[in-house]
Amino acid sequence: MFFKSSKFIKLLLIATCCVIISFHFLKKPYFSIIICSYNYGHYLPQTIDSVLDSTFKDYELIVVNDGSTDKTSEILKKYKNNPKITIIEHENMGLSLSRNKAMKIAKGKYFWFVDADDWIDKKALEILHKKTTGKTMDMVSFYTGHVNEKGHFMGIGGYDRLPIRLEMNPHDIHTVEDFSAGELSGYPVTSGKQIYRREFIQKNNIEFPPRTLFEDDVFFFHTLFSDARIGSISRVLYYKRAHAKAITADKSKYFDSYTRIARYIWERTHLNPKHQEKATIVANVYINGVPARWNWLKEDLKYKFYPDLVKLKEFFDAQPDDDYWKNKKEWYNDFLNSPEIQKYKERPQN
């Protein structure tokens, strides 16, 4: 009888241990921090360590080496045995596709896209956890701090702050309906200054547009116009580094990305019929910005990017002939067919 009892207790202990171990492996982290790096090995350790030093530990860290040719692979070897970190290495795909790939394996309740040359405050996850616990927020925005190339804090600029509506009402939850079109157009969209609820992103099929820059704008407005519930924190949780090698340091080099973004913004903000008026105003900011962006280009780049103007015209031509698009098509055709633009159709022979 004693033998049977002892055997039963042993089996019970084994079963209990199995349950505990299974729970440990099945438990999903609260945050999924996603860092994608292309030749940012010089900055990457500070970025990774800022996450590992967090006071809140319920997170997973996914680091994607996007085909770097510097010492990124060697640096990541130092972190390969850390159970908190999942490392993905692949040939260069671009930031958007790398983030999309990481999102597919991420398990956290919230995504946070941290650029490989930036870092987070050590209490950021703790503060964000407290803010979102027991509430349904699909996105939480907060302040960013501006730092120089050496990492010295330079202050909080206008783009580091939040729309005044969020600053004045930090305890409220907002949606796109609460903002004026002007507030939306000026909303700081950098992905590092918001976290996103994974279930909401997946439900609405929100992804970064492939092989293009200014991808943050598309992801943000797709989320916002999908009726996301927005919370805010008027505190610096993210430090953004400004340096000459930043991807968009010279925005004139990426005119082709801007023309694609103008199209993507229109398409993704107009998915919900009840927000058409505001969506049109926000999309107009990008569409109407094409001529100004063109004027920023140096002479050689205008010859290079002229085909992208023509390609954008295909988007205009595919739109319906309602009053809005009739006027917009006429406006764009006048711009595209003007002598100032047509002279870049073909590069002169030397």
N, C-alpha and C positions, 0 to 999 in steps of 0.2 A: 504493500500500500504506500509506504514511504517512497519506494523506488518510483512508482508510477507518478506520485505527486511531484518528485524532483524532476522527472522527465517532462511533466506538463509545464512546470515553472520555466525550465530551460527553453522549451518550445515557445512559451509566451514571451520570454525575453528576446529570443531571436526574432520573433514576429514584430515585437515592438521596435527593435533596432531597424528592421527592414522598413517599417513605416516611417520612422524618423529619417532614415537615409533617403527614402523615396520623396518625402516631403521637401527635404533639403534640395534635391536635384530638380524637382518639379516646380518649386516656388519661383515665381517670376519676380525679377527685380523691379523696384519702383521707377528707376530711371535707366534709360539706355543712352549713354553718352557716345556720340559718333564723331570720330575725328578722321578726316580724310587728308592725306598728305601727298603732295607732289613736289619733291625737291625742297622740302622745308625741314630737313633733318637738323639744321642748325637751331631751330626753335622748338622742335618736337618734344624733347625731354621736359622742358618747362611746362608745356601744354599738358602732357600726360601726367606729370607729377602734381600739377594743380588739382587734377581730378582725384588722384590717389591720396592726396592730403586732405580731402574733404572730411568735414566733421560728421557727415551723414554717409553711411556705408552701404545702404541698400541700393546698389547700382551695378550695372555692367558697363564696361568700356570696350567699344569696338573701334579698332584702329585699322584704317585701310591705307596700305601703301599703293598708291595709284601709279605704279610703274616708274618710281623715282630712279634717277641716275646718280644721285648723291649717296650719302652714307645712311640713308633712312633704314635700309634692310639691316645693316649692322647695328644700328641703334636699337631697333625693335627686338633684336635677339636678347637684349638685357631684360626685356619684359615678358618673354615668351612663357615663363613658368608661373607668372602671376595668375591665379585663378580668376581674378576680376576681369582680365583682359582677353579679348578674342582678336587675333591678328589676321587680317586678310591681305594677301599680296597678289596682285595681278598686273597684266600689261596695262599701259595707260589707256584709261577709258574716259577720263574727264571727271570733274567734281560731281556733276549731276548723277551720272550712272553709278559712280562709286557710292554716293549716298543712298541711292535707290537700292543698290545691292545690300548695303548694310541694314537698311530698314527691313528687308525681307527676313533677316535672321534675328533682328532685335526682339526682345521679349518684354521690355519695360513698359510700364504704364504710360510714361512720357518719353518722347524723343528730345534730345538736345544736340544740335549740330554745332560743334565747337571747331572753329578753324584751327589748323595746325600751327599757326603763328600767333595765336591768342591764348588766353588762359581764363580760368574761372576763379571767383572768390572762394576761399576754403569753406565758408559757411553758406554758400549759394544753394547747395542741395538741401541742406537742413531748412533753410528759409522757404524754398520752393515746396518742400514736402509739407511743411506746416500750412502754407497757403492753400494747397490743393487737397489736403486730407478732409474727407467728408463732403466735398463739394465737386460738382461736375464742371470743370473748366477745360475747354478744348485747346486753349492757348493761354499762356501767361506771358506778358511782356514786362520788361524791367529796364533799368538804366544800363548803359555801357560806359566804361571809362576809356578815355582816349590816352594812349601811351605812344611814345616815340619808338624808334627802331631799337634803342637800347633797353626799352621796357620802363622808362621813367614816366610816371603819371603826369599828363599834361592838362587834365581837367575834364569837364563835361561840356561838350559842345551841344549845339542845337539838335543835331541828329542823334545824339546820345540819350536825349530825354524821351519823353512820351507825349502823345497828344494831351493837351490841357484837360480834356474831359476825363482822362484816366488819372492824371495827377490830382485833380480836384476830388475825385470819387474813387479812391484806391480800394474801398471795401465792396464796391458794386461789381456786378458781372454785366458786361456789355455785349451787344451783338452789332452787326453791321448797320442795323436800323437806328442805332443810337448816335451814329456819327454823321456829320454833314459830309457832302462830297469833298469839300475843301480839306476837312480833317483827314479823310481817307487818303487823299492824294499826297498829303504830307506825312503820312504815318511811316516811321522808321521801320523798314522791312527786313533789315539784316537778320539772317536766320539765327545767329548767335545770341540775339537779344530777345528771343522767345523760346519757350518750350511748347511742344505740341503733343496732344494726347494720341497715343498710337491707335486706339480703336476708332477714333473719329477720322484720322487720316486714312486708315485702311478702308473704312466704310464708304468714304467718298472718293476712293481711288485717286488720292492726291500724290503726285510724284514730281520730282524735279525734271524739267525739260532736258532732253539729252543734248550733249555736246554744244552747249551754249553758256555764255556768261550772263550775269544778272538773273541767275536762276532763282535766287532768293525772292525776287519780286513776284514771280509766277507762283511759287509755292505758297507764299504768304497770302496773296489775294485769292487764290483758289480756296484756301482754308477759310478766309474771312467771308467770302461770298457764298460759302456752303453753310452759312448760319452758325459759325463757331461761337461758343460762349467764351468771352475774353476776360481774364483777370489781369491785375497789374500790381507791380511792386515798385514804389518810388525809391529805389536803392540800387547802387551799382553792384551787379552780380557778375559782370563779364567785362574783361579788359581786352580791348581791340587795338592791335598794334598797327601803326602806320609806318610803311617803309617802301623804299623804291621798287622792291621786287614783288610787291603785292600784285595779285593777278589783275586787278582793275586799276592799278596806279595810274596808267595812261589809258583812259577810257576811249580815246580816239582810235586806238588800235583794234577795237572790237565793235566796229560799226555793224558788221554782219550779225553779231549777237543781238544788238539793239533792235534791228529790224525784225528779227525773229521774235524777240520779247514783245514787241508792240502787237504782233499777231497773237501770241500765246495769251497775253493779258486780256485781250478782247474775248477770245474763245472761252477762257476759264472763268471770267467774271460774269459772263452772260448765261451761265448754266441754269441759274435760278430765275424764273420769270418775274418774281416779285421784286427783284432788285435791279431791273433793267436800267432805270434812269440813273441811279448812282453808278452802276457798272459802266455805262457809256461815258460818264464824266471822267471816271478814273482811267478807263482805257484811252480816252482822248488825250490825256496827259502824255502817254507814251507815243501814240500815233502822231500827235501834233509836234512831238519833239524830234521827229525824224529830220526835218530841214535844219534845225539848230545843230543837231549832232553832225550832220553832213558838213556844215560850215566849220566845225572844229577840225576837220580832217586836213592833213597836209596834202599838197598837190598830188604826190605819187599815190597816196592812199585813195584818193578820189577815183583814179583810174582802176585801182584794185577792187573797190567796193561798188562801182557802178552796177554790176550785175545783180547786186543785192537790192538795189532800188527797183530794178525791173522785176525781180522775184516778189517783192512786196506788192507790186502792182497786181500780180496774179491773185493775191489775197483780196485786194480791193474789188477786182473784177468779179470774184466769186460771191460777193455779198448781194443781197436783194436790192431791187431798185426802189426802195422807199425814200422818203424825203431826206432822211439823214444820210443814207449812203449815196444818193444822187449828188448831194452837195460835197460829200467827202471825196467821191471819185473825181468830180470836176476839179476840186482843190488839188488833189494829188497829181492828176494828169497835167494841170498847168505847171506844177512844180517840176515834174519829171521831164516834160517836153520843152521846158524853157532853154534858151541858148546856153545859159550858165551851167546847166546840167548836161545837156547833150554833147557839149564839147569833150566830155570825159567818156563818151561812148567807146572811142577807140584811141589808144595811145598813139601820138604822132610818131612817124618814122624818123629816126635820126639820119 
